[in-house]
Amino acid sequence: MIELARVAGARWAIEETFQTSKGETGLDHYQVRQYTGWYRHITLSMFAHAFLSVIRSKKGVQTQVPSNW
């Protein structure tokens, strides 16, 4: 039961990260044409999200959960 709770908690964090990336770094603004282009877009978007998260944590700004949750 503890393992199930841990996995559910991890999934929530991952879903929240994707939702934030869609809004802040344009994760959902790409129409797939080729794998290479898709992979580059996803990589750049996730890198930008990680960079913004680090900058935000150093400044002490609290993130807000998207309003549609």
mmCIF file as Biopython writes it, N, C-alpha, C and O atoms, coordinates in Angstrom:
data_model
#
loop_
_atom_site.group_PDB
_atom_site.id
_atom_site.type_symbol
_atom_site.label_atom_id
_atom_site.label_alt_id
_atom_site.label_comp_id
_atom_site.label_asym_id
_atom_site.label_entity_id
_atom_site.label_seq_id
_atom_site.pdbx_PDB_ins_code
_atom_site.Cartn_x
_atom_site.Cartn_y
_atom_site.Cartn_z
_atom_site.occupancy
_atom_site.B_iso_or_equiv
_atom_site.auth_seq_id
_atom_site.auth_asym_id
_atom_site.pdbx_PDB_model_num
ATOM 1   N N  . MET A ? 1  ? 0.818  -1.187 0.000   1.0 0.0 1  A 1 
ATOM 2   C CA . MET A ? 1  ? 0.000  0.000  0.000   1.0 0.0 1  A 1 
ATOM 3   C C  . MET A ? 1  ? 0.871  1.264  0.000   1.0 0.0 1  A 1 
ATOM 4   O O  . MET A ? 1  ? 0.525  2.250  -0.650  1.0 0.0 1  A 1 
ATOM 5   N N  . ILE A ? 2  ? 1.978  1.242  0.711   1.0 0.0 2  A 1 
ATOM 6   C CA . ILE A ? 2  ? 2.872  2.391  0.761   1.0 0.0 2  A 1 
ATOM 7   C C  . ILE A ? 2  ? 3.495  2.627  -0.616  1.0 0.0 2  A 1 
ATOM 8   O O  . ILE A ? 2  ? 3.646  3.772  -1.043  1.0 0.0 2  A 1 
ATOM 9   N N  . GLU A ? 3  ? 3.851  1.556  -1.300  1.0 0.0 3  A 1 
ATOM 10  C CA . GLU A ? 3  ? 4.433  1.666  -2.638  1.0 0.0 3  A 1 
ATOM 11  C C  . GLU A ? 3  ? 3.432  2.292  -3.612  1.0 0.0 3  A 1 
ATOM 12  O O  . GLU A ? 3  ? 3.814  3.108  -4.451  1.0 0.0 3  A 1 
ATOM 13  N N  . LEU A ? 4  ? 2.164  1.919  -3.507  1.0 0.0 4  A 1 
ATOM 14  C CA . LEU A ? 4  ? 1.127  2.480  -4.364  1.0 0.0 4  A 1 
ATOM 15  C C  . LEU A ? 4  ? 0.984  3.987  -4.139  1.0 0.0 4  A 1 
ATOM 16  O O  . LEU A ? 4  ? 0.842  4.749  -5.095  1.0 0.0 4  A 1 
ATOM 17  N N  . ALA A ? 5  ? 1.021  4.407  -2.893  1.0 0.0 5  A 1 
ATOM 18  C CA . ALA A ? 5  ? 0.934  5.834  -2.578  1.0 0.0 5  A 1 
ATOM 19  C C  . ALA A ? 5  ? 2.141  6.585  -3.122  1.0 0.0 5  A 1 
ATOM 20  O O  . ALA A ? 5  ? 2.005  7.707  -3.610  1.0 0.0 5  A 1 
ATOM 21  N N  . ARG A ? 6  ? 3.308  5.982  -3.043  1.0 0.0 6  A 1 
ATOM 22  C CA . ARG A ? 6  ? 4.517  6.621  -3.563  1.0 0.0 6  A 1 
ATOM 23  C C  . ARG A ? 6  ? 4.431  6.800  -5.075  1.0 0.0 6  A 1 
ATOM 24  O O  . ARG A ? 6  ? 4.776  7.858  -5.600  1.0 0.0 6  A 1 
ATOM 25  N N  . VAL A ? 7  ? 3.976  5.772  -5.768  1.0 0.0 7  A 1 
ATOM 26  C CA . VAL A ? 7  ? 3.855  5.840  -7.223  1.0 0.0 7  A 1 
ATOM 27  C C  . VAL A ? 7  ? 2.804  6.875  -7.626  1.0 0.0 7  A 1 
ATOM 28  O O  . VAL A ? 7  ? 3.012  7.639  -8.569  1.0 0.0 7  A 1 
ATOM 29  N N  . ALA A ? 8  ? 1.687  6.900  -6.920  1.0 0.0 8  A 1 
ATOM 30  C CA . ALA A ? 8  ? 0.636  7.881  -7.226  1.0 0.0 8  A 1 
ATOM 31  C C  . ALA A ? 8  ? 1.151  9.302  -7.002  1.0 0.0 8  A 1 
ATOM 32  O O  . ALA A ? 8  ? 0.849  10.199 -7.790  1.0 0.0 8  A 1 
ATOM 33  N N  . GLY A ? 9  ? 1.909  9.511  -5.960  1.0 0.0 9  A 1 
ATOM 34  C CA . GLY A ? 9  ? 2.479  10.824 -5.692  1.0 0.0 9  A 1 
ATOM 35  C C  . GLY A ? 9  ? 3.470  11.237 -6.759  1.0 0.0 9  A 1 
ATOM 36  O O  . GLY A ? 9  ? 3.508  12.405 -7.146  1.0 0.0 9  A 1 
ATOM 37  N N  . ALA A ? 10 ? 4.272  10.304 -7.242  1.0 0.0 10 A 1 
ATOM 38  C CA . ALA A ? 10 ? 5.239  10.598 -8.301  1.0 0.0 10 A 1 
ATOM 39  C C  . ALA A ? 10 ? 4.521  10.954 -9.600  1.0 0.0 10 A 1 
ATOM 40  O O  . ALA A ? 10 ? 4.953  11.850 -10.325 1.0 0.0 10 A 1 
ATOM 41  N N  . ARG A ? 11 ? 3.441  10.264 -9.890  1.0 0.0 11 A 1 
ATOM 42  C CA . ARG A ? 11 ? 2.685  10.544 -11.112 1.0 0.0 11 A 1 
ATOM 43  C C  . ARG A ? 11 ? 2.094  11.946 -11.061 1.0 0.0 11 A 1 
ATOM 44  O O  . ARG A ? 11 ? 2.092  12.655 -12.067 1.0 0.0 11 A 1 
ATOM 45  N N  . TRP A ? 12 ? 1.596  12.348 -9.910  1.0 0.0 12 A 1 
ATOM 46  C CA . TRP A ? 12 ? 1.026  13.685 -9.776  1.0 0.0 12 A 1 
ATOM 47  C C  . TRP A ? 12 ? 2.089  14.743 -10.047 1.0 0.0 12 A 1 
ATOM 48  O O  . TRP A ? 12 ? 1.814  15.728 -10.732 1.0 0.0 12 A 1 
ATOM 49  N N  . ALA A ? 13 ? 3.288  14.558 -9.527  1.0 0.0 13 A 1 
ATOM 50  C CA . ALA A ? 13 ? 4.373  15.519 -9.746  1.0 0.0 13 A 1 
ATOM 51  C C  . ALA A ? 13 ? 4.747  15.595 -11.220 1.0 0.0 13 A 1 
ATOM 52  O O  . ALA A ? 13 ? 5.021  16.681 -11.730 1.0 0.0 13 A 1 
ATOM 53  N N  . ILE A ? 14 ? 4.761  14.470 -11.904 1.0 0.0 14 A 1 
ATOM 54  C CA . ILE A ? 14 ? 5.090  14.439 -13.325 1.0 0.0 14 A 1 
ATOM 55  C C  . ILE A ? 14 ? 4.011  15.150 -14.136 1.0 0.0 14 A 1 
ATOM 56  O O  . ILE A ? 14 ? 4.329  15.935 -15.029 1.0 0.0 14 A 1 
ATOM 57  N N  . GLU A ? 15 ? 2.745  14.886 -13.839 1.0 0.0 15 A 1 
ATOM 58  C CA . GLU A ? 15 ? 1.644  15.531 -14.544 1.0 0.0 15 A 1 
ATOM 59  C C  . GLU A ? 15 ? 1.670  17.042 -14.319 1.0 0.0 15 A 1 
ATOM 60  O O  . GLU A ? 15 ? 1.410  17.808 -15.246 1.0 0.0 15 A 1 
ATOM 61  N N  . GLU A ? 16 ? 1.975  17.468 -13.118 1.0 0.0 16 A 1 
ATOM 62  C CA . GLU A ? 16 ? 2.055  18.902 -12.817 1.0 0.0 16 A 1 
ATOM 63  C C  . GLU A ? 16 ? 3.189  19.552 -13.604 1.0 0.0 16 A 1 
ATOM 64  O O  . GLU A ? 16 ? 3.045  20.673 -14.093 1.0 0.0 16 A 1 
ATOM 65  N N  . THR A ? 17 ? 4.301  18.860 -13.726 1.0 0.0 17 A 1 
ATOM 66  C CA . THR A ? 17 ? 5.437  19.379 -14.487 1.0 0.0 17 A 1 
ATOM 67  C C  . THR A ? 17 ? 5.078  19.550 -15.958 1.0 0.0 17 A 1 
ATOM 68  O O  . THR A ? 17 ? 5.405  20.571 -16.561 1.0 0.0 17 A 1 
ATOM 69  N N  . PHE A ? 18 ? 4.406  18.556 -16.540 1.0 0.0 18 A 1 
ATOM 70  C CA . PHE A ? 18 ? 3.996  18.670 -17.935 1.0 0.0 18 A 1 
ATOM 71  C C  . PHE A ? 18 ? 2.996  19.800 -18.133 1.0 0.0 18 A 1 
ATOM 72  O O  . PHE A ? 18 ? 3.083  20.533 -19.119 1.0 0.0 18 A 1 
ATOM 73  N N  . GLN A ? 19 ? 2.058  19.952 -17.221 1.0 0.0 19 A 1 
ATOM 74  C CA . GLN A ? 19 ? 1.071  21.022 -17.331 1.0 0.0 19 A 1 
ATOM 75  C C  . GLN A ? 19 ? 1.748  22.391 -17.269 1.0 0.0 19 A 1 
ATOM 76  O O  . GLN A ? 19 ? 1.406  23.290 -18.038 1.0 0.0 19 A 1 
ATOM 77  N N  . THR A ? 20 ? 2.697  22.549 -16.366 1.0 0.0 20 A 1 
ATOM 78  C CA . THR A ? 20 ? 3.427  23.807 -16.251 1.0 0.0 20 A 1 
ATOM 79  C C  . THR A ? 20 ? 4.261  24.056 -17.501 1.0 0.0 20 A 1 
ATOM 80  O O  . THR A ? 20 ? 4.339  25.188 -17.977 1.0 0.0 20 A 1 
ATOM 81  N N  . SER A ? 21 ? 4.879  23.020 -18.031 1.0 0.0 21 A 1 
ATOM 82  C CA . SER A ? 21 ? 5.688  23.167 -19.245 1.0 0.0 21 A 1 
ATOM 83  C C  . SER A ? 21 ? 4.838  23.586 -20.439 1.0 0.0 21 A 1 
ATOM 84  O O  . SER A ? 21 ? 5.288  24.358 -21.285 1.0 0.0 21 A 1 
ATOM 85  N N  . LYS A ? 22 ? 3.639  23.091 -20.505 1.0 0.0 22 A 1 
ATOM 86  C CA . LYS A ? 22 ? 2.754  23.488 -21.600 1.0 0.0 22 A 1 
ATOM 87  C C  . LYS A ? 22 ? 2.470  24.981 -21.553 1.0 0.0 22 A 1 
ATOM 88  O O  . LYS A ? 22 ? 2.444  25.645 -22.590 1.0 0.0 22 A 1 
ATOM 89  N N  . GLY A ? 23 ? 2.259  25.507 -20.363 1.0 0.0 23 A 1 
ATOM 90  C CA . GLY A ? 23 ? 1.927  26.912 -20.242 1.0 0.0 23 A 1 
ATOM 91  C C  . GLY A ? 23 ? 3.119  27.842 -20.334 1.0 0.0 23 A 1 
ATOM 92  O O  . GLY A ? 23 ? 3.004  28.932 -20.895 1.0 0.0 23 A 1 
ATOM 93  N N  . GLU A ? 24 ? 4.254  27.443 -19.800 1.0 0.0 24 A 1 
ATOM 94  C CA . GLU A ? 24 ? 5.403  28.350 -19.705 1.0 0.0 24 A 1 
ATOM 95  C C  . GLU A ? 24 ? 6.405  28.226 -20.842 1.0 0.0 24 A 1 
ATOM 96  O O  . GLU A ? 24 ? 7.015  29.221 -21.232 1.0 0.0 24 A 1 
ATOM 97  N N  . THR A ? 25 ? 6.586  27.038 -21.377 1.0 0.0 25 A 1 
ATOM 98  C CA . THR A ? 25 ? 7.664  26.865 -22.365 1.0 0.0 25 A 1 
ATOM 99  C C  . THR A ? 25 ? 7.182  26.344 -23.715 1.0 0.0 25 A 1 
ATOM 100 O O  . THR A ? 25 ? 8.001  25.961 -24.551 1.0 0.0 25 A 1 
ATOM 101 N N  . GLY A ? 26 ? 5.884  26.321 -23.940 1.0 0.0 26 A 1 
ATOM 102 C CA . GLY A ? 26 ? 5.375  25.934 -25.250 1.0 0.0 26 A 1 
ATOM 103 C C  . GLY A ? 26 ? 5.500  24.464 -25.583 1.0 0.0 26 A 1 
ATOM 104 O O  . GLY A ? 26 ? 5.685  24.107 -26.746 1.0 0.0 26 A 1 
ATOM 105 N N  . LEU A ? 27 ? 5.405  23.612 -24.592 1.0 0.0 27 A 1 
ATOM 106 C CA . LEU A ? 27 ? 5.539  22.171 -24.831 1.0 0.0 27 A 1 
ATOM 107 C C  . LEU A ? 27 ? 4.471  21.656 -25.802 1.0 0.0 27 A 1 
ATOM 108 O O  . LEU A ? 27 ? 4.713  20.706 -26.545 1.0 0.0 27 A 1 
ATOM 109 N N  . ASP A ? 28 ? 3.306  22.278 -25.793 1.0 0.0 28 A 1 
ATOM 110 C CA . ASP A ? 28 ? 2.214  21.790 -26.646 1.0 0.0 28 A 1 
ATOM 111 C C  . ASP A ? 28 ? 2.071  22.563 -27.959 1.0 0.0 28 A 1 
ATOM 112 O O  . ASP A ? 28 ? 1.066  22.397 -28.650 1.0 0.0 28 A 1 
ATOM 113 N N  . HIS A ? 29 ? 3.042  23.399 -28.321 1.0 0.0 29 A 1 
ATOM 114 C CA . HIS A ? 29 ? 2.939  24.211 -29.530 1.0 0.0 29 A 1 
ATOM 115 C C  . HIS A ? 29 ? 3.733  23.624 -30.689 1.0 0.0 29 A 1 
ATOM 116 O O  . HIS A ? 29 ? 4.445  24.353 -31.379 1.0 0.0 29 A 1 
ATOM 117 N N  . TYR A ? 30 ? 3.624  22.351 -30.908 1.0 0.0 30 A 1 
ATOM 118 C CA . TYR A ? 30 ? 4.370  21.746 -32.006 1.0 0.0 30 A 1 
ATOM 119 C C  . TYR A ? 30 ? 3.515  20.686 -32.673 1.0 0.0 30 A 1 
ATOM 120 O O  . TYR A ? 30 ? 2.902  19.857 -32.000 1.0 0.0 30 A 1 
ATOM 121 N N  . GLN A ? 31 ? 3.475  20.712 -33.984 1.0 0.0 31 A 1 
ATOM 122 C CA . GLN A ? 31 ? 2.776  19.694 -34.744 1.0 0.0 31 A 1 
ATOM 123 C C  . GLN A ? 31 ? 3.835  18.728 -35.280 1.0 0.0 31 A 1 
ATOM 124 O O  . GLN A ? 31 ? 4.751  19.128 -35.999 1.0 0.0 31 A 1 
ATOM 125 N N  . VAL A ? 32 ? 3.697  17.476 -34.927 1.0 0.0 32 A 1 
ATOM 126 C CA . VAL A ? 32 ? 4.719  16.477 -35.255 1.0 0.0 32 A 1 
ATOM 127 C C  . VAL A ? 32 ? 4.746  16.210 -36.755 1.0 0.0 32 A 1 
ATOM 128 O O  . VAL A ? 32 ? 3.729  15.871 -37.360 1.0 0.0 32 A 1 
ATOM 129 N N  . ARG A ? 33 ? 5.921  16.369 -37.338 1.0 0.0 33 A 1 
ATOM 130 C CA . ARG A ? 33 ? 6.132  16.030 -38.743 1.0 0.0 33 A 1 
ATOM 131 C C  . ARG A ? 33 ? 7.215  14.958 -38.882 1.0 0.0 33 A 1 
ATOM 132 O O  . ARG A ? 33 ? 7.101  14.034 -39.687 1.0 0.0 33 A 1 
ATOM 133 N N  . GLN A ? 34 ? 8.264  15.107 -38.078 1.0 0.0 34 A 1 
ATOM 134 C CA . GLN A ? 34 ? 9.338  14.128 -38.079 1.0 0.0 34 A 1 
ATOM 135 C C  . GLN A ? 34 ? 9.798  13.917 -36.649 1.0 0.0 34 A 1 
ATOM 136 O O  . GLN A ? 34 ? 9.675  14.806 -35.807 1.0 0.0 34 A 1 
ATOM 137 N N  . TYR A ? 35 ? 10.326 12.740 -36.386 1.0 0.0 35 A 1 
ATOM 138 C CA . TYR A ? 35 ? 10.780 12.420 -35.037 1.0 0.0 35 A 1 
ATOM 139 C C  . TYR A ? 35 ? 11.890 13.359 -34.587 1.0 0.0 35 A 1 
ATOM 140 O O  . TYR A ? 35 ? 11.906 13.793 -33.435 1.0 0.0 35 A 1 
ATOM 141 N N  . THR A ? 36 ? 12.815 13.675 -35.485 1.0 0.0 36 A 1 
ATOM 142 C CA . THR A ? 36 ? 13.951 14.527 -35.108 1.0 0.0 36 A 1 
ATOM 143 C C  . THR A ? 36 ? 13.477 15.898 -34.648 1.0 0.0 36 A 1 
ATOM 144 O O  . THR A ? 36 ? 13.951 16.404 -33.631 1.0 0.0 36 A 1 
ATOM 145 N N  . GLY A ? 37 ? 12.550 16.507 -35.380 1.0 0.0 37 A 1 
ATOM 146 C CA . GLY A ? 37 ? 12.033 17.812 -34.994 1.0 0.0 37 A 1 
ATOM 147 C C  . GLY A ? 37 ? 11.267 17.758 -33.693 1.0 0.0 37 A 1 
ATOM 148 O O  . GLY A ? 37 ? 11.395 18.649 -32.853 1.0 0.0 37 A 1 
ATOM 149 N N  . TRP A ? 38 ? 10.463 16.706 -33.518 1.0 0.0 38 A 1 
ATOM 150 C CA . TRP A ? 38 ? 9.709  16.539 -32.277 1.0 0.0 38 A 1 
ATOM 151 C C  . TRP A ? 38 ? 10.655 16.382 -31.094 1.0 0.0 38 A 1 
ATOM 152 O O  . TRP A ? 38 ? 10.459 17.001 -30.048 1.0 0.0 38 A 1 
ATOM 153 N N  . TYR A ? 39 ? 11.671 15.558 -31.262 1.0 0.0 39 A 1 
ATOM 154 C CA . TYR A ? 39 ? 12.621 15.307 -30.185 1.0 0.0 39 A 1 
ATOM 155 C C  . TYR A ? 39 ? 13.367 16.588 -29.801 1.0 0.0 39 A 1 
ATOM 156 O O  . TYR A ? 39 ? 13.566 16.858 -28.617 1.0 0.0 39 A 1 
ATOM 157 N N  . ARG A ? 40 ? 13.770 17.360 -30.778 1.0 0.0 40 A 1 
ATOM 158 C CA . ARG A ? 40 ? 14.466 18.626 -30.489 1.0 0.0 40 A 1 
ATOM 159 C C  . ARG A ? 40 ? 13.556 19.602 -29.758 1.0 0.0 40 A 1 
ATOM 160 O O  . ARG A ? 40 ? 13.980 20.266 -28.812 1.0 0.0 40 A 1 
ATOM 161 N N  . HIS A ? 41 ? 12.304 19.688 -30.198 1.0 0.0 41 A 1 
ATOM 162 C CA . HIS A ? 41 ? 11.357 20.604 -29.558 1.0 0.0 41 A 1 
ATOM 163 C C  . HIS A ? 41 ? 11.096 20.205 -28.113 1.0 0.0 41 A 1 
ATOM 164 O O  . HIS A ? 41 ? 11.118 21.057 -27.225 1.0 0.0 41 A 1 
ATOM 165 N N  . ILE A ? 42 ? 10.850 18.921 -27.865 1.0 0.0 42 A 1 
ATOM 166 C CA . ILE A ? 42 ? 10.591 18.436 -26.512 1.0 0.0 42 A 1 
ATOM 167 C C  . ILE A ? 42 ? 11.817 18.654 -25.630 1.0 0.0 42 A 1 
ATOM 168 O O  . ILE A ? 42 ? 11.689 19.088 -24.485 1.0 0.0 42 A 1 
ATOM 169 N N  . THR A ? 43 ? 12.999 18.357 -26.154 1.0 0.0 43 A 1 
ATOM 170 C CA . THR A ? 43 ? 14.228 18.524 -25.376 1.0 0.0 43 A 1 
ATOM 171 C C  . THR A ? 43 ? 14.444 19.988 -25.002 1.0 0.0 43 A 1 
ATOM 172 O O  . THR A ? 43 ? 14.742 20.293 -23.847 1.0 0.0 43 A 1 
ATOM 173 N N  . LEU A ? 44 ? 14.297 20.886 -25.960 1.0 0.0 44 A 1 
ATOM 174 C CA . LEU A ? 44 ? 14.481 22.308 -25.689 1.0 0.0 44 A 1 
ATOM 175 C C  . LEU A ? 44 ? 13.438 22.828 -24.707 1.0 0.0 44 A 1 
ATOM 176 O O  . LEU A ? 44 ? 13.762 23.605 -23.808 1.0 0.0 44 A 1 
ATOM 177 N N  . SER A ? 45 ? 12.198 22.406 -24.876 1.0 0.0 45 A 1 
ATOM 178 C CA . SER A ? 45 ? 11.130 22.847 -23.989 1.0 0.0 45 A 1 
ATOM 179 C C  . SER A ? 45 ? 11.353 22.363 -22.558 1.0 0.0 45 A 1 
ATOM 180 O O  . SER A ? 45 ? 11.164 23.126 -21.610 1.0 0.0 45 A 1 
ATOM 181 N N  . MET A ? 46 ? 11.748 21.122 -22.396 1.0 0.0 46 A 1 
ATOM 182 C CA . MET A ? 46 ? 11.989 20.588 -21.052 1.0 0.0 46 A 1 
ATOM 183 C C  . MET A ? 46 ? 13.238 21.213 -20.430 1.0 0.0 46 A 1 
ATOM 184 O O  . MET A ? 46 ? 13.278 21.427 -19.218 1.0 0.0 46 A 1 
ATOM 185 N N  . PHE A ? 47 ? 14.249 21.507 -21.236 1.0 0.0 47 A 1 
ATOM 186 C CA . PHE A ? 47 ? 15.436 22.198 -20.725 1.0 0.0 47 A 1 
ATOM 187 C C  . PHE A ? 47 ? 15.067 23.609 -20.248 1.0 0.0 47 A 1 
ATOM 188 O O  . PHE A ? 47 ? 15.518 24.056 -19.194 1.0 0.0 47 A 1 
ATOM 189 N N  . ALA A ? 48 ? 14.245 24.296 -21.037 1.0 0.0 48 A 1 
ATOM 190 C CA . ALA A ? 48 ? 13.809 25.641 -20.652 1.0 0.0 48 A 1 
ATOM 191 C C  . ALA A ? 48 ? 13.018 25.584 -19.351 1.0 0.0 48 A 1 
ATOM 192 O O  . ALA A ? 48 ? 13.183 26.447 -18.488 1.0 0.0 48 A 1 
ATOM 193 N N  . HIS A ? 49 ? 12.168 24.584 -19.203 1.0 0.0 49 A 1 
ATOM 194 C CA . HIS A ? 49 ? 11.393 24.440 -17.965 1.0 0.0 49 A 1 
ATOM 195 C C  . HIS A ? 49 ? 12.315 24.178 -16.771 1.0 0.0 49 A 1 
ATOM 196 O O  . HIS A ? 49 ? 12.115 24.748 -15.698 1.0 0.0 49 A 1 
ATOM 197 N N  . ALA A ? 50 ? 13.306 23.332 -16.949 1.0 0.0 50 A 1 
ATOM 198 C CA . ALA A ? 50 ? 14.255 23.060 -15.863 1.0 0.0 50 A 1 
ATOM 199 C C  . ALA A ? 50 ? 15.035 24.325 -15.502 1.0 0.0 50 A 1 
ATOM 200 O O  . ALA A ? 50 ? 15.246 24.610 -14.323 1.0 0.0 50 A 1 
ATOM 201 N N  . PHE A ? 51 ? 15.459 25.075 -16.506 1.0 0.0 51 A 1 
ATOM 202 C CA . PHE A ? 51 ? 16.184 26.321 -16.268 1.0 0.0 51 A 1 
ATOM 203 C C  . PHE A ? 51 ? 15.325 27.311 -15.489 1.0 0.0 51 A 1 
ATOM 204 O O  . PHE A ? 51 ? 15.786 27.908 -14.517 1.0 0.0 51 A 1 
ATOM 205 N N  . LEU A ? 52 ? 14.077 27.484 -15.918 1.0 0.0 52 A 1 
ATOM 206 C CA . LEU A ? 52 ? 13.178 28.403 -15.216 1.0 0.0 52 A 1 
ATOM 207 C C  . LEU A ? 52 ? 12.909 27.946 -13.786 1.0 0.0 52 A 1 
ATOM 208 O O  . LEU A ? 52 ? 12.796 28.772 -12.880 1.0 0.0 52 A 1 
ATOM 209 N N  . SER A ? 53 ? 12.807 26.649 -13.582 1.0 0.0 53 A 1 
ATOM 210 C CA . SER A ? 53 ? 12.579 26.125 -12.231 1.0 0.0 53 A 1 
ATOM 211 C C  . SER A ? 53 ? 13.755 26.425 -11.306 1.0 0.0 53 A 1 
ATOM 212 O O  . SER A ? 53 ? 13.563 26.782 -10.144 1.0 0.0 53 A 1 
ATOM 213 N N  . VAL A ? 54 ? 14.967 26.278 -11.825 1.0 0.0 54 A 1 
ATOM 214 C CA . VAL A ? 54 ? 16.153 26.565 -11.021 1.0 0.0 54 A 1 
ATOM 215 C C  . VAL A ? 54 ? 16.228 28.051 -10.686 1.0 0.0 54 A 1 
ATOM 216 O O  . VAL A ? 54 ? 16.490 28.427 -9.544  1.0 0.0 54 A 1 
ATOM 217 N N  . ILE A ? 55 ? 15.997 28.885 -11.688 1.0 0.0 55 A 1 
ATOM 218 C CA . ILE A ? 55 ? 16.023 30.331 -11.463 1.0 0.0 55 A 1 
ATOM 219 C C  . ILE A ? 55 ? 14.952 30.727 -10.449 1.0 0.0 55 A 1 
ATOM 220 O O  . ILE A ? 55 ? 15.208 31.527 -9.549  1.0 0.0 55 A 1 
ATOM 221 N N  . ARG A ? 56 ? 13.772 30.174 -10.595 1.0 0.0 56 A 1 
ATOM 222 C CA . ARG A ? 56 ? 12.662 30.479 -9.694  1.0 0.0 56 A 1 
ATOM 223 C C  . ARG A ? 56 ? 12.979 30.036 -8.269  1.0 0.0 56 A 1 
ATOM 224 O O  . ARG A ? 56 ? 12.668 30.752 -7.318  1.0 0.0 56 A 1 
ATOM 225 N N  . SER A ? 57 ? 13.592 28.871 -8.112  1.0 0.0 57 A 1 
ATOM 226 C CA . SER A ? 57 ? 13.900 28.381 -6.766  1.0 0.0 57 A 1 
ATOM 227 C C  . SER A ? 57 ? 14.989 29.224 -6.097  1.0 0.0 57 A 1 
ATOM 228 O O  . SER A ? 57 ? 14.979 29.401 -4.879  1.0 0.0 57 A 1 
ATOM 229 N N  . LYS A ? 58 ? 15.927 29.744 -6.897  1.0 0.0 58 A 1 
ATOM 230 C CA . LYS A ? 58 ? 16.968 30.591 -6.336  1.0 0.0 58 A 1 
ATOM 231 C C  . LYS A ? 58 ? 16.427 31.942 -5.889  1.0 0.0 58 A 1 
ATOM 232 O O  . LYS A ? 58 ? 16.955 32.553 -4.960  1.0 0.0 58 A 1 
ATOM 233 N N  . LYS A ? 59 ? 15.378 32.402 -6.549  1.0 0.0 59 A 1 
ATOM 234 C CA . LYS A ? 59 ? 14.778 33.677 -6.175  1.0 0.0 59 A 1 
ATOM 235 C C  . LYS A ? 59 ? 13.733 33.511 -5.083  1.0 0.0 59 A 1 
ATOM 236 O O  . LYS A ? 59 ? 13.288 34.502 -4.503  1.0 0.0 59 A 1 
ATOM 237 N N  . GLY A ? 60 ? 13.331 32.277 -4.791  1.0 0.0 60 A 1 
ATOM 238 C CA . GLY A ? 60 ? 12.373 32.023 -3.727  1.0 0.0 60 A 1 
ATOM 239 C C  . GLY A ? 60 ? 10.928 32.274 -4.118  1.0 0.0 60 A 1 
ATOM 240 O O  . GLY A ? 60 ? 10.094 32.518 -3.246  1.0 0.0 60 A 1 
ATOM 241 N N  . VAL A ? 61 ? 10.611 32.222 -5.397  1.0 0.0 61 A 1 
ATOM 242 C CA . VAL A ? 61 ? 9.247  32.453 -5.859  1.0 0.0 61 A 1 
ATOM 243 C C  . VAL A ? 61 ? 8.468  31.149 -5.778  1.0 0.0 61 A 1 
ATOM 244 O O  . VAL A ? 61 ? 8.957  30.097 -6.191  1.0 0.0 61 A 1 
ATOM 245 N N  . GLN A ? 62 ? 7.266  31.225 -5.249  1.0 0.0 62 A 1 
ATOM 246 C CA . GLN A ? 62 ? 6.402  30.048 -5.160  1.0 0.0 62 A 1 
ATOM 247 C C  . GLN A ? 62 ? 5.650  29.875 -6.475  1.0 0.0 62 A 1 
ATOM 248 O O  . GLN A ? 62 ? 5.136  30.848 -7.028  1.0 0.0 62 A 1 
ATOM 249 N N  . THR A ? 63 ? 5.580  28.632 -6.983  1.0 0.0 63 A 1 
ATOM 250 C CA . THR A ? 63 ? 4.806  28.364 -8.188  1.0 0.0 63 A 1 
ATOM 251 C C  . THR A ? 63 ? 3.367  28.123 -7.807  1.0 0.0 63 A 1 
ATOM 252 O O  . THR A ? 63 ? 3.080  27.662 -6.703  1.0 0.0 63 A 1 
ATOM 253 N N  . GLN A ? 64 ? 2.459  28.432 -8.714  1.0 0.0 64 A 1 
ATOM 254 C CA . GLN A ? 64 ? 1.047  28.214 -8.471  1.0 0.0 64 A 1 
ATOM 255 C C  . GLN A ? 64 ? 0.575  27.036 -9.312  1.0 0.0 64 A 1 
ATOM 256 O O  . GLN A ? 64 ? 1.035  26.832 -10.435 1.0 0.0 64 A 1 
ATOM 257 N N  . VAL A ? 65 ? -0.343 26.270 -8.753  1.0 0.0 65 A 1 
ATOM 258 C CA . VAL A ? 65 ? -0.944 25.166 -9.485  1.0 0.0 65 A 1 
ATOM 259 C C  . VAL A ? 65 ? -1.865 25.776 -10.525 1.0 0.0 65 A 1 
ATOM 260 O O  . VAL A ? 65 ? -2.598 26.713 -10.208 1.0 0.0 65 A 1 
ATOM 261 N N  . PRO A ? 66 ? -1.857 25.271 -11.780 1.0 0.0 66 A 1 
ATOM 262 C CA . PRO A ? 66 ? -2.747 25.816 -12.810 1.0 0.0 66 A 1 
ATOM 263 C C  . PRO A ? 66 ? -4.195 25.812 -12.336 1.0 0.0 66 A 1 
ATOM 264 O O  . PRO A ? 66 ? -4.613 24.923 -11.595 1.0 0.0 66 A 1 
ATOM 265 N N  . SER A ? 67 ? -4.954 26.811 -12.767 1.0 0.0 67 A 1 
ATOM 266 C CA . SER A ? 67 ? -6.325 26.989 -12.281 1.0 0.0 67 A 1 
ATOM 267 C C  . SER A ? 67 ? -7.289 25.908 -12.746 1.0 0.0 67 A 1 
ATOM 268 O O  . SER A ? 67 ? -8.353 25.754 -12.146 1.0 0.0 67 A 1 
ATOM 269 N N  . ASN A ? 68 ? -6.961 25.153 -13.790 1.0 0.0 68 A 1 
ATOM 270 C CA . ASN A ? 68 ? -7.889 24.136 -14.290 1.0 0.0 68 A 1 
ATOM 271 C C  . ASN A ? 68 ? -7.757 22.802 -13.550 1.0 0.0 68 A 1 
ATOM 272 O O  . ASN A ? 68 ? -8.337 21.807 -13.985 1.0 0.0 68 A 1 
ATOM 273 N N  . TRP A ? 69 ? -7.015 22.759 -12.452 1.0 0.0 69 A 1 
ATOM 274 C CA . TRP A ? 69 ? -6.874 21.523 -11.678 1.0 0.0 69 A 1 
ATOM 275 C C  . TRP A ? 69 ? -7.995 21.394 -10.730 1.0 0.0 69 A 1 
ATOM 276 O O  . TRP A ? 69 ? -8.062 20.418 -9.982  1.0 0.0 69 A 1 
#
